[in-house]
Structure formats: structure tokens, C-alpha cells
């Protein structure tokens, strides 16, 4: 019996300036169940420091982070309860 994991939530934060990308990510995470995956995209350069720092402090897991064409991509998992 296989278990299919839900697709990660895609959160498009491009075009938003600090502090909005981080605030919107926090609001979205608060509404999701534990263990949920999110892929967030941000064009704000400050997100490269702000989002990983927040995730570490809040106990969430940063699975991958990359930047292409000045857009940062964050693949993360919400902490387990």
C-alpha cells in the first residue's frame, strides 16, 4: 500500500519587498498542517537571509534553496507539531 504525498504548496512572493515576503510566508505556514511542504519564490534579495533565518529559529526545515534569474526559491517543510 503506497502513500501519496500531497504536492508542495507553491507560494509566489515575487515582486514583494521586505518585510512582506517573510510575513506572507509566516501567515501561510500558520494555516498549514505540520509536515506540509512549501515552495516559496521571492525576488527580494533580503529573503536570502531572512527566510532561512526565520525557518531555523521557528524549527522548520529548509530542504533546498537556490537562485536563478534573481528569483530565490525556498523548498521547505513545516515543523512537526
C-alpha positions as a printed Julia matrix, in Angstrom:
81×3 Matrix{Float64}:
  0.0    0.0     0.0
  1.64   3.24   -1.11
  1.06   6.63    0.4
  0.94   9.56   -1.98
  2.27  12.75   -0.51
  0.43  15.95   -1.4
  2.2   18.25   -3.84
  4.04  21.14   -2.2
  2.14  24.41   -1.94
  3.52  26.95   -4.42
  3.8   30.4    -2.8
  4.66  33.22   -5.22
  6.16  36.15   -3.31
  7.86  37.74   -6.33
  7.54  41.5    -6.58
  7.07  41.95   -2.82
  9.61  43.92   -0.8
 10.88  43.34    2.71
  9.23  42.53    5.07
  6.26  41.28    3.03
  7.76  38.02    1.66
  8.6   36.81    5.16
  5.29  37.98    6.64
  3.26  36.24    3.93
  5.27  33.05    4.38
  4.67  33.14    8.14
  0.92  33.66    7.62
  0.73  30.76    5.17
  2.69  28.4     7.42
  0.36  29.2    10.33
 -2.58  27.86    8.27
 -0.92  24.63    7.13
 -0.77  21.31    8.98
  2.53  20.08   10.41
  4.79  18.41    7.86
  3.42  20.41    4.92
  5.84  21.31    2.15
  6.0   24.76    0.6
  7.97  26.07   -2.35
  8.26  29.84   -2.0
  9.61  32.15   -4.7
 10.89  35.63   -3.87
 12.62  38.34   -5.88
 13.54  40.35   -2.77
 17.31  39.97   -2.16
 16.79  40.2     1.61
 14.82  36.97    1.53
 18.06  35.06    1.01
 18.96  35.82    4.63
 15.56  36.46    6.23
 13.72  33.29    5.24
 16.43  30.73    6.18
 17.0   32.54    9.49
 13.28  32.5    10.3
 12.93  28.83    9.34
 15.83  27.84   11.6
 14.51  29.88   14.54
 10.98  28.53   14.17
 12.11  24.89   13.79
 11.01  24.46   10.17
 13.21  22.55    7.72
 14.84  24.19    4.7
 15.13  21.35    2.19
 16.68  23.34   -0.65
 17.44  26.91   -1.62
 18.55  28.28   -4.98
 18.63  31.46   -7.03
 18.04  31.77  -10.75
 17.46  34.98  -12.72
 17.33  36.98   -9.45
 14.5   34.85   -8.05
 15.15  32.89   -4.87
 13.45  29.53   -4.44
 12.94  28.0    -0.99
 11.75  24.41   -0.63
 10.72  23.91    2.97
  8.78  21.67    5.33
  6.73  22.96    8.23
  7.92  21.59   11.54
  6.13  18.68   13.08
  3.91  19.69   15.99
